[in-house]
Amino acid sequence: MRHRPPQLTRAWWNTPRLVRALTALVLTAVLAFGATTATVLAGARDGTDTIGHRSGPQAARAADLYFALNDMDAQAANLLLLGADPDYTALRRQTLDTYEQRRAQADADLQRAAEATAADPAGQRAVQTVLGELGRYEALVARSQLLAEQSHDPAGKPSAEALEAYRQATDLLRQQLLPAADQVTAANVATVEATHTERRDALADGLWWILATGLLALAALAVLQRTLSRRFRRLLNLPLAATTLLVAAGLIGGMTLASRAADQLAVAKANAYDSVIALSRARAVAYDMNADESRYLTDPARAAAYEQSFLDKSQTFARLDGATLTTYDDRLAKAADRHRADRTQVPFAGYLGTELGNITFGGEQDAAERVLTAYQQYQRDDRAMRALLHQGRLKDAVTFNTGLAAGQSNADFAALTAALDDVLAINQHAFEQAVADTDADLGATTATTGALVIAAALALTVIGVRPRLREYR
């Protein structure tokens, strides 16, 4: 193999060729830096769009649908439980109004879910299941109420026909409607989890790629600037100096935006969204627990099953492994005392445990503590209601269970749901704020500004080099 003589190599790498090669390197490095930064930030924007505007809200709406369906059934059970007793006329009217409100809410949630899952075959099938079965459920509830009215049932003692119609309705809800609604929630939660993991890792790698390509562009500019200074004996090339400043500003801006996007993604997903979903599901489970109490009083033949269902949902809300309905209150009180002595310790799991272990925002700790306190009181009310029934005081148990006066079960349940709504609102606001901040950071203005910076850097590089090359013509 022949080697080119050193003098020929020096002759071939004359000043014009060297300057053109270095200019090409600078242009390529600046383009690579711009493309890398744009790709990283576009990925962050797409991830935030999925989490903040599509799958995240869809999961929350599906959880809201689950809640609305559960409360519909709770109100249907309460209507059957109250019977035709004149002492409950006002409460019956209020219960019926709440049922209608939840039905309208479920219809609205279903409509939004159908629109949101148009491109998701599994989600669409789940929504269609709910749409198809909800009408049948409502018809069975209406039939149950009609039969109860016709037979003038006393409180807590519905007729066999009315009870059978309600059994069919609640079985349909629990076996078909609720699992389908939960499937929509689970599918969107899985999408959020996958998107968050992918975007988090991509941003972590992307920060290094932005830094590497930015430093490469700056290094290439430095070499070109030094070459021009030495070959043409000019101290400073102003266009190239301006290019260097633009690339440095772009590097700082790109790193800052990518870092902010990573932080906001963590706030939106790990700090806020995880709590939003846990609390949304906790609220739905709470309403299902409340319905189980009414079912327990309404249907003695299934009382044991509904009692076990209440315990199972209590464990979902705040899990205490091995606790029975008899020991649950004491176990919960001891766990709550340990937690209040050291709030960093959460000695129970479940949705409430998830929330208490994920306290991040101002006011969230106190709001979550109110949930725990209200939940303990609601659990104590449940035992009091069962004790009244075991004493043969059915109407007293019905009154205590459905009453809204201070100290009655539904009043304390309202306090629990209000506390849940408060802490949910804090996390929902933080989630929306983090998403809005990312939208503002990575919107059209940022993209346009970045494109203009890169275009200006490329143009200034050419402007800075061209006069020097003209000297060789």
N, C-alpha and C positions, 0 to 999 in steps of 0.2 A: 504493500500500500504506500502510495506517495504522500508525503507530507508537504503542505504548502510552506515555502520558505517564509521566515518571519517577516522579511521586508515586504513580501507580497500580501501577507495577512494585514500588516499595518496599512498598506496601500489600499487594500479592499475596504477595510474599516476606516474610511476617511470620515471627515467631520459630517458631511451631509447624511451619509448612510447611518452613522452612529446616532445622530440627532433624530433621524426618521425612525429608527428602531426603538429608541427610548420613548419617543412620542407615541408610537404604536403601543408600547408597553403601558404607558400612562393611561392612554385612552381605554385600553382593554381592562386595566385594573380598576379604573373609575366605573366603567360599565359593570364589571363584576360586582363591585361594591354596591352600586345602586340596585342591581338585580337581586343580590343576596338580601339586602335590607328590605326591599319591596316584598320579596317572597316570604321572609320571616314575619313581617308585619301583616301581610295579607292572610297568612295562616292563622295568626292570632285573632285577626278580625273575624275570620270565618268560624273559628272555634267559639268566640264570644257570641256570634250570631246564632250558632247551634244551641249553645247553653242558655243564652239570655233571651232569645227571641223565638226559638222553636221548641226543642225537646224539653227544656226546663219548664217554661210556662205550660206546655202540654201535660207534663207530669203533674204539675200543681192542679190544673183543671180536672184531670182524671181523678186525683185524690179528692177534689171538691165534689165531683160526681159521686164518688164512693160515700162521702159524708152525706150528701143530699139524699141518696137512696136509703142509707141507714136511718136518717132522721124521719124520712117518710114512713118507714116501717115502725119506728118508735111511736110516732103519732097515731098510726093505724092501730097499734096495740093499745095505746092509751084510750082511744075512742071506744074500742071494744071493752076495755077494762071499766070505763066510767059508766057504760050502760045507759039506761034511761033514768037513773037516779036524779031527781030534781035538785038535789044538793050540788050537783056538778054541772048545772046548765051553763053557767058562764065559762067554766073551765073547758066544757065540751066545745063550745063555740070557738074559744081561743085555740084549742087543739086542732080543730078542723081548719082554721085559718093557717096555722103553721104547716099542716099537711099540704095545703094548696100552695103555699109559698115554696116549700121544698120540691113539690112536683114541678113548678115552673122553673126553679133553679136547675133541677135535673134535666129538664128539656133543653134549657139554654146550654148547659154543659155538654150535652150530647150533640147539639148542633155544632158547637165549636170543635168538639172532638172529631166529628165526622169530617169537617173541613181540614183539620190538622193532620189526619191520618190518611188523606187521599192517596198519598204515595207509599203507604205502608200496608201491604196486604194483610199481615197478621193483625195489626191494629184496627184496620177497617173491618175485619171479620168480628173482632171483639166488640166494636161499636155497633155493628149490625145485630149482634146477639142481644145487646142491651136494648136497642131500638125495637127489635122484634118481640122481646119478652116483657118490656116495660108496660105496654098496653094491656097485656094479659094480666100482669100483676095488678094494675090499677083496677081492672074489671073485677078481679077477685076481692080486692079491698072494698070496692063499692058494693059488691054482693054481700060481703060480710056485714057491712054497716046497715044495709037494707034489711037483712034478716034480723039483726039485733033490734032495729027500730020496730019491726013488725011484732016481735015477741016481747017488747018492753022489758028487756033483760035488766035485772038489778046489778049494781056495781060488783064487779069481780066474778059474776056468774053468767057468762054468755050462754046462749042456747047452743046445743050441739051442732046445729046447722051453721050458725054464724061462726062458731069456733072452727069448724071444719073448713069453711071458706077461707078464714084467716090463716089456718095452717098451710093450706095450699099456696096462699100468697107469700107467706114468709119463707116457706121452703123454696119457692121459685126464686125469691130474692137471694137467699143464702147459697143456693146451689148453682144458679145461672147468672143472675145480674151482678152480684158483688164480685165473683171471680173474674168475670169479663171486664168489669171496670178496673179491677186490680191489675189485670193483664196489660191494659193500656198504660197504667202508671208504671208498671215494672219495665215495659219495653222502652219507655222514654227515659226512665232512670238509668237503664243500661246504656242508652245512647249518650247520655250526659257523662256517665262514668268513663266510657271509652273515649269520648271527645276530650274530656279533661286530661286524661292520662296522655293521650297523643299530643295535645297542644302544649302541655306542661313540659314534656320531654323535648318537643320540637323547639320551644322557646329557649330551653336551657342550652341546647346545641346551637340554636340560631344566634344567641348572644356571642358565642365564640366565633362563629362564621362571620358575623358583622365586624367584630374586632379584627379578625385576621385579614379580611379583604380590605377593610379601611386602612389598616397599617400598611398593607402591601401598596395601596394606591399612594399613600403619603411617602413611603420609601421610594417608589418609582419617581414621584415628583421631585423628591430631594436629589436623586441621582441626575435627573434631567436638568434641574436648576444648577447643580454644581458643574455639570458638563458644559452648559451654555456659558456659565461664568468663567470657566477656565479657557474654553476654546475661543470665546469672543471677547474676553476681558471686560465683561460688564458685571458690575457688582450685584445687581438685582434685576430680575425680569418681573415687572409689575403684574402682567396677566397671570403668570405662573404662581406668583405669590398669592394673588386673589384666588386662584384655583385651589392652592393648598389650604387657605382659610376656609373655603367652601367645603372641601372634603373633610377637614377637621370638624367643622360645624355639623356636617352631615353625620360623621361618625359619632359625635357626642349626642346628637339628636336621635339617631337610630338606636344607640345603646340605651338611651334614656327611655324612649318609647317602648322598646322591647322589654326592658326591666319593669316599667310601669304596667305593661300588659300582663306580664307574669304575675306581678303582685295583685292586680285587679282580678285576674283569673282565679287566684287562690282565695281572695276574699269572696268572690261571687260563688265559687263552687264549694270549697272546703268549709269556709266560715259561715256563709249565709245559706246557700242552697241545701246543703245537707240538713241543716236545722229546719228549713222550710218544709222539706219532704217529711222529716221525722215528725214535725208538729202537725202537719196536715193529716198524716196517717193517724197520729195520736188523737186528733179531734174526731176523725171518722170512727176509730175504735171506741172512743168514749161514748159517742152517740149509740153505737151498737151495744155497748154495755148497758146503757140506759134502757134501750129497747128490751134487752134480756130480762131486766127487772120486771117490766110490764108483762112480758111473755110469761115469766115465772108465776106472776099472780093470776094471769088470765087462764092458763092452761095447766091445771094440776097434773094431768097425765104426763106432761112433758117437763114438769117442774125440775126434776133432777138433771135432765139434759141442759135446761136453760141455766141452772145454777152452775154446772160445770163450764158451760160456755162463758158465763160471766167471769169465772175464775181464769179461764184461758185468756180472755181479753185483758183482764187485769194484769196478767203476767206479760202480755204483749206491751201494755202501757208502761209498766214498771216491774221488771222481772226480778223475782226473789226465788231462786231455785229451791225446789222442795217444799215451798209454802202451800198450805191448803187454805180453804176459805176460813177455817177456824183460826189458823195461825198467821194469816197474811197481815192483818192489821198490826199485830205486835212486831212482826218481822219488819214491816215497813216503818213503824215508829222508831225502832232501833237503828235502822239504816239511815233514816232521815236525821236522827240526832247525831250520828257520826258525821254525816255530810255537813250539817250546820256547824259542828265543831271545827271542821276543816273543809271548806268549800271546794278544795282541790280534789277531795276524795268523793267518789260517787259509787257507793257500795251496792248499786243495783243497776240492771241493764234495762232493756226495752227502749221505747221511744223517748220516754222522759229521761232515762239515763244518757241516751245519745245527746239530747239537748243540754243537759247539765254538764256534760263533758266537753261541750263545744261552745262555751261562753266566750264571746268576742267583742260585742258592741256595747256602747253605753246604755245603761238601763236594762240590759238583757238579764244580768244576774238576778236582780230584784224581781223582775217579771217572772223568770223561771222558778224562783223560790215561791212566788205566789201560786204557781201551778202546783207545786209539790204540796203546799199547805192545803189548798182547795181539794186536791185529790185525796189526801188523807181524810178530810172531813167527809167527802162523798163516800169513801169506802166505809167509814163508820156508820153513815146513814143507811147504807145497804144492809149492814148487820142488824140495825134497829128495825128496818122494815121486815126482815125475815123473822125477827123475834116476835113482832106483832102478829105475823101470820101464824107462827107456831103456837101462839097463845089463843088462837081461834078468833082473833080480832081482824077479820078480813077487811071490813070497811075502813077501819083505822089504818091498816096497812096500805090500802088504796089511797086514802087521803094523804098519808105521809109521803107516799111514793110520787104522787102526781102534783102535790101542793106546791105553790109558789111563794107561800108565806115564809118569813124568816125562820130558819131552823128546820124546814121541811126539805125533803130530798131534792126535788127539782129546783128549789131555790139555790141550794148548795151546788147542784149540777150547773146551774146558770153561772155561778161564780167561777166554777172550774173552766167552763168554756170561754168565759170572758177573759180569764187569765191566759188561757191558751191563745186566744185571739190577740192579746196584747204582745206576747212574746213572738208570735208568728208575724205580726205587723212590723216589729223591729227588724227581724231577719229579712222579711220581704223588702222592706225599704232599703236595707243595706245591699241586698242582691241587685235590686233595680238601679241603685246608685252606682255600683261597681260596673254594671253593664253600660250604663249611660256614660260613665267616665271613659270607658274603652271606646265606645262609639265616637265620642268627641275627639279622643286622641288619634284614632285611626280612621277618621272620616275622609271625605273628599278633599277637604282643605289640606290635610296632611299629605295625601297622595299627590295632589297638584304641586304643593310646595317642594316635595322631594323630587318630583320629575323636573321641575324648573331648576333646582340646585344642580342636579346631575347634568342637565342640558347646558347650563351656564358653565359648569366646570369643563365640559368637553369643548365648548366653544372658546373659552378663555385659553385652554391649552393650545388649540390650533392658532389662535391669535398671537399667543406668546412666541410660538416657534416659527411661524411663517416668515416674519421679517428677517430672521437670521438665515433661513434657507435661501431667501432671495439674494443674499450677498454672494451666493455661489453660482448664480446664473450668468 
